[in-house]
C-alpha cells in the first residue's frame, strides 16, 4: 500500500526538497566511540567510510575514535527511499492523484445523485 498512497509522493517530494544536500553534524551522544587496533582513526576507518559514509570527529587520534555514521542528509533520504532527483516526478504523481479524485468524485455524484430522465411510453 506504500506506493498506492498519495501521501508517499507528497512527503517524499517535500522531504527531499527541504533536506537534500546538507551536511550533518552529530550531537555528542550520537557518535560511536571505539579504539582502533592499529594506526590512526582515519587509517582504521578509511575503507569503511568510503563504503558507508559518515565522518570522524578526531581522524588523527590513536585512541577513543568518535565516528558519526551520517555525513550528509542524502544518506538519510536514501534510507527512506526519497531522492532529490525524483522531487518533480513525485509532485506530478501527487497532482495526478488529485485530478483523478476530482473526476472520480464528480462521476460518482452524477451516477448517484443526479436524477435520470425516464421516458414514458406513448400509446
Number of C-alpha atoms within 10 A of each C-alpha: 5 8 8 9 11 17 14 17 25 17 16 21 23 16 17 22 17 11 15 18 14 11 12 17 13 16 8 9 8 13 17 13 14 12 15 17 10 10 13 18 24 21 14 17 17 15 11 11 18 10 9 12 15 18 23 21 16 15 17 13 17 17 16 13 22 20 23 21 18 20 20 18 16 20 20 17 18 12 10 11 11 24 20 21 12 15 20 14 12 23 17 15 16 20 14 13 15 13 12 12 12 11 11 12 12 11 12 11 11 12 11 9 9 9 8 9 6 6 6 6 5 4 3
